[in-house]
Amino acid sequence: RAIVLRDLMFGVCGSALWALLAVIARDQLHLGAGGFGLLFGGFGAGAVAGALTIPRLLRRNALNRVVTGFALLWVIATTLVAMAEHVTLALGGAGAAWVGVLASLGAATQSAAPAWVRARAVAINFFTVQASLALGSIAWGALASWGGTRIALLSSAAVLLLLQVFNRRTRVRLGADRDVLPGAQLPELSFADEPQPDDGPVLIQIEYRVEPEAREA
């Protein structure tokens, strides 16, 4: 739930830059198609740089600190884009932050979920990001229509910063083997009928019964 919440927070606020970048390039920076492509090139270069730094950062720091740091980098980059200062460099920082947050949370999702439900956990993570991008784009686009792109971008950066403060106790971490592997003591198998060596196919069914006092956990 912590991973999904952090994905939702970042996706909704981060969608402002994606939704408004073309308008910013045209109206605020007075760029044509070539200039717009260069902006995306800066974003892509930053994304590659961010991806290359993630493994080293995760070896030295906790996942929660890495995700929070990249989210703050996104806040700074979005603010610089809104103020039309060092836009290409700022988009490079935004690209690094985008990959840093989503790739780190994606790794956390896969490491925290047991193998039998891992695909579903990744699907929930992916759906959360895409849904937040769609909903956030509508909201920030409406705000930009009312108050301008600069107001929308600064508002998205401020909201993300506030969410980081208010949800600082919602911590994410990488899963460990003990979180996803079964215990060493497996339950005894019971057979209604002892199978013969040439019988088959054979279905092995293990049923788990959770004690009432342990259900919530």
C-alpha positions as CSV (number, residue, x, y, z in Angstrom):
1,R,0.0,0.0,0.0
2,A,2.9,2.4,0.7
3,I,4.3,1.8,-2.8
4,V,1.0,2.3,-4.4
5,L,0.5,5.6,-2.5
6,R,3.9,6.9,-3.4
7,D,3.2,6.0,-7.1
8,L,-0.1,7.8,-6.9
9,M,1.4,10.9,-5.3
10,F,4.2,11.2,-7.8
11,G,2.1,10.3,-10.9
12,V,-0.7,12.8,-10.2
13,C,1.8,15.7,-9.6
14,G,4.3,14.6,-12.2
15,S,1.6,14.5,-14.9
16,A,1.5,18.3,-15.0
17,L,4.9,18.5,-16.9
18,W,3.9,15.8,-19.4
19,A,0.5,17.4,-20.0
20,L,1.7,21.0,-20.4
21,L,5.2,20.6,-22.0
22,A,4.0,21.1,-25.6
23,V,2.1,24.3,-24.5
24,I,5.2,25.5,-22.6
25,A,7.4,25.0,-25.6
26,R,5.1,26.9,-27.9
27,D,3.8,29.7,-25.8
28,Q,6.4,30.2,-23.1
29,L,9.6,29.3,-24.9
30,H,8.5,30.1,-28.4
31,L,9.9,26.9,-29.8
32,G,9.0,24.9,-32.9
33,A,8.9,21.2,-33.5
34,G,12.7,21.0,-33.5
35,G,13.0,22.8,-30.2
36,F,10.3,20.6,-28.7
37,G,12.3,17.6,-29.7
38,L,15.4,19.0,-28.1
39,L,13.5,19.4,-24.8
40,F,12.5,15.7,-24.9
41,G,16.1,14.9,-25.8
42,G,17.2,16.7,-22.6
43,F,14.6,14.7,-20.6
44,G,15.8,11.4,-22.2
45,A,19.4,12.2,-21.4
46,G,18.5,12.8,-17.8
47,A,16.5,9.6,-17.7
48,V,19.5,7.6,-18.8
49,A,21.8,9.3,-16.3
50,G,19.3,8.6,-13.6
51,A,18.9,5.0,-14.5
52,L,22.7,4.5,-14.3
53,T,22.9,6.0,-10.8
54,I,20.0,4.0,-9.2
55,P,22.0,0.8,-8.4
56,R,24.8,2.7,-6.7
57,L,22.4,4.9,-4.7
58,L,20.4,1.8,-3.5
59,R,23.6,0.1,-2.4
60,R,24.4,3.1,-0.2
61,N,21.0,4.4,0.9
62,A,17.6,3.1,1.9
63,L,15.0,2.9,-0.8
64,N,12.8,5.5,1.0
65,R,15.6,8.0,1.0
66,V,16.3,7.4,-2.7
67,V,12.7,7.8,-3.7
68,T,12.3,11.0,-1.6
69,G,15.4,12.5,-3.0
70,F,14.4,11.9,-6.6
71,A,10.9,13.3,-5.8
72,L,12.5,16.5,-4.5
73,L,14.6,16.7,-7.6
74,W,11.4,16.6,-9.6
75,V,10.0,19.5,-7.5
76,I,13.1,21.6,-8.3
77,A,13.1,20.7,-12.0
78,T,9.4,21.5,-12.4
79,T,9.9,24.9,-10.6
80,L,12.8,25.8,-12.9
81,V,10.7,24.9,-16.0
82,A,7.8,27.0,-14.8
83,M,10.1,30.0,-14.3
84,A,11.7,29.4,-17.8
85,E,15.2,29.1,-16.3
86,H,17.7,26.6,-17.6
87,V,14.8,24.6,-19.1
88,T,16.9,22.0,-20.9
89,L,19.0,21.3,-17.9
90,A,15.9,21.3,-15.7
91,L,14.3,18.7,-18.0
92,G,17.4,16.6,-17.6
93,G,16.8,16.7,-13.9
94,A,13.2,15.8,-14.4
95,G,14.1,12.8,-16.5
96,A,16.5,11.5,-13.9
97,A,13.8,12.1,-11.2
98,W,11.1,10.4,-13.3
99,V,13.1,7.2,-13.8
100,G,14.5,7.3,-10.3
101,V,11.1,7.3,-8.6
102,L,9.2,4.9,-10.8
103,A,12.1,2.4,-11.4
104,S,12.9,2.3,-7.7
105,L,9.2,1.8,-6.7
106,G,8.9,-0.8,-9.4
107,A,11.9,-2.7,-8.0
108,A,10.3,-2.5,-4.6
109,T,7.1,-3.9,-5.9
110,Q,8.8,-6.9,-7.4
111,S,10.9,-7.6,-4.3
112,A,8.1,-7.2,-1.8
113,A,5.6,-9.4,-3.5
114,P,5.7,-13.3,-3.3
115,A,6.2,-15.0,-6.7
116,W,2.6,-16.3,-6.9
117,V,1.2,-12.8,-6.7
118,R,4.1,-10.8,-8.2
119,A,2.5,-10.3,-11.6
120,R,-0.7,-8.9,-10.1
121,A,1.3,-6.6,-7.8
122,V,3.3,-5.2,-10.8
123,A,0.0,-4.8,-12.7
124,I,-1.5,-2.8,-9.8
125,N,1.6,-0.7,-9.7
126,F,1.5,-0.1,-13.5
127,F,-2.3,0.7,-13.4
128,T,-1.7,3.2,-10.6
129,V,0.9,5.1,-12.5
130,Q,-1.1,5.2,-15.7
131,A,-4.4,6.2,-14.0
132,S,-2.7,8.9,-12.0
133,L,-1.2,10.3,-15.2
134,A,-4.6,10.4,-16.9
135,L,-6.4,12.0,-13.9
136,G,-3.6,14.4,-13.1
137,S,-3.3,15.6,-16.7
138,I,-7.0,16.5,-16.7
139,A,-6.7,18.4,-13.4
140,W,-3.5,20.3,-14.3
141,G,-4.8,21.1,-17.8
142,A,-8.0,22.6,-16.4
143,L,-5.9,24.7,-13.9
144,A,-3.6,25.8,-16.8
145,S,-6.7,26.9,-18.8
146,W,-7.8,29.0,-15.9
147,G,-4.5,30.4,-14.5
148,G,-1.8,29.6,-17.1
149,T,0.9,27.0,-17.4
150,R,3.2,28.6,-14.9
151,I,0.6,28.5,-12.1
152,A,-0.2,24.9,-12.9
153,L,3.4,23.7,-12.9
154,L,4.2,25.6,-9.6
155,S,1.0,24.2,-8.1
156,S,2.0,20.7,-9.0
157,A,5.4,21.1,-7.5
158,A,4.0,22.6,-4.3
159,V,1.4,19.8,-4.0
160,L,4.1,17.1,-4.4
161,L,6.3,18.8,-1.8
162,L,3.4,19.0,0.7
163,L,2.5,15.4,0.1
164,Q,6.1,14.4,0.8
165,V,5.9,16.2,4.1
166,F,2.4,14.9,5.1
167,N,3.2,11.3,4.2
168,R,6.8,11.2,5.5
169,R,5.8,8.3,7.7
170,T,4.6,6.3,4.7
171,R,8.0,4.6,4.1
172,V,8.8,2.2,1.3
173,R,11.6,-0.4,1.3
174,L,12.9,-3.2,-0.7
175,G,11.6,-6.7,0.2
176,A,13.8,-9.3,1.7
177,D,13.9,-13.1,1.1
178,R,12.1,-13.7,4.4
179,D,9.2,-11.6,3.1
180,V,8.4,-13.7,0.1
181,L,9.7,-17.2,0.7
182,P,7.7,-19.9,2.6
183,G,9.0,-21.0,6.0
184,A,11.3,-24.0,6.3
185,Q,8.7,-26.1,8.0
186,L,6.1,-27.1,5.4
187,P,2.8,-28.7,6.5
188,E,2.6,-32.5,6.3
189,L,1.0,-33.8,3.2
190,S,-2.1,-36.0,3.7
191,F,-3.2,-38.6,1.1
192,A,-6.7,-39.9,0.8
193,D,-5.3,-42.8,-1.3
194,E,-1.7,-43.8,-1.6
195,P,-0.8,-43.3,-5.3
196,Q,0.9,-46.1,-7.2
197,P,4.2,-45.4,-9.0
198,D,2.5,-45.5,-12.4
199,D,-0.6,-43.4,-11.4
200,G,-1.0,-40.0,-12.8
201,P,-1.4,-37.2,-13.3
202,V,-1.3,-36.3,-9.6
203,L,-2.7,-33.1,-8.0
204,I,-1.0,-31.9,-4.8
205,Q,-3.2,-29.5,-2.8
206,I,-2.0,-27.6,0.3
207,E,-4.7,-25.8,2.3
208,Y,-3.8,-23.0,4.7
209,R,-6.0,-22.2,7.6
210,V,-5.4,-18.9,9.3
211,E,-6.1,-18.6,13.0
212,P,-8.8,-16.0,13.8
213,E,-6.4,-13.9,15.9
214,A,-3.8,-13.8,13.1
215,R,-6.2,-12.9,10.2
216,E,-5.5,-9.1,10.3
217,A,-1.7,-9.7,10.1
